[in-house]
Each structure stands twice: as C-alpha cells, then as structure tokens.
Amino acid sequence: MKEIYVNEKAYETIKLLGHGKGGYSYLVTDGTKKYVLKQIHHEPCDYYQFGNKIESEIKDYGRLHEIGVPMPEMLEVDIEHERILKEYIEGDTIFDYVLRDEVKPEYVEQMKKMCVDLYASKTNIDYFPTNFVVQEDKLYYIDYECNDYTEEWNFENWGVKYWSGTKEFWEKVSSIPMTSGRMTDCERIKK
C-alpha cells in the first residue's frame, strides 16, 4: 500500500473514499488509528470557482466549528503539500441510505436543526448526501466546504432533492461512476 506523508509523518493508504471538486479523500492509518487524508487537487471545475483551496479549507473549518456543525476534527494541515488530516467518522453516507431507501426521518430532522444555526450565521454547506455520514444515528457533515447563504442553494430548495429517491437523485446517480455504492467522481456532479 502507498504511503502518504503529512508534515513528514507517514500514513498508509487503505483506500480511496472519494474524489470531489476540491480534492481526493483517502482512508489512511498510522498503524494505530484510521484517519481521512484529503489531498487537494487543481483539476478544472467548470461550475465552481476556487481561490486558494487549502486556505479555504482552513477558513471554512473554522467558520463551521464556530457555528457548531457536527463534523470531523481537523487534526493536521500540511500546507506545502496541500494535505489535510481529519478525524475518521465511520458509518454510511446519506447517499448510501438513499440508495437503500433507508433514510430515517430523524436524519432529515437533524439536518434541519443544523440549518437553523447555519442560516442564522448566513451560511450554506454542500447538502449533497455524500457529504454526510451517520454514526450511531448522529449526522455528521464530513466536508468543510461552506459558502455565504443564498436561498437558491439552501437545504430546502436544493439539498433536500437528493435526500430521497427523487427524479433528481436518480438522474445524478446515473451520471456518476460508482464503486461499491460509493461515489468515486463527484467532479461530474453539477448543481
């Protein structure tokens, strides 16, 4: 297995978890614990504009942490190599639950409660269901991306369309390369 370094400490790659518009996320281990390592990439994205991606990740993490969004802790940042080491939240994504038609109403309720704090802070997150993991019936936002609030991209007007087996959800599924029910190329998902 391939080793990836974060600030000169080696982590063994277990598997690729996903490929998004900002980076690749890998499940890694230091031999004791599992972590998520995000490697920033600079592949073109025709529907989203980035500034400095690593700085954005740090800034967005701080913003969401202050709001109180349940998410994995940012453990290390390797600015030179554009890598972030995060706490690993084990569990299925909401995307997995939608595929199995097993989304519990309490997951949507937790999302709506999260939105109360987000909207009060004039913030939206990426509500697509691959960005949420359920561990012991608690919902976690596993991405750090956030933007200033706009009604068009809030949960009720955009995100909720993908939290059940809607026409919009299945259209997205049909356009995404899949591996074992997990999205492997979020780059092709367009809002």
ABEGO torsion letter per residue (X at the ends): XBBBBBGGBBBBBABBABBBAAEBBBBBBAGABBBBBBBBBABBBAABBBBBAAAAAAAAAAAAAAAGBBBBBBABBBAAAGBBBBBBBBEBBAAAAAAAGABBAAAAAAAAAAAAAAAAAGBBBBABAAABBBBGGBBBBABABBBBBBAAABAAAAAAAAABBBAAAAAAAAABBBBGGBBABAAABBX
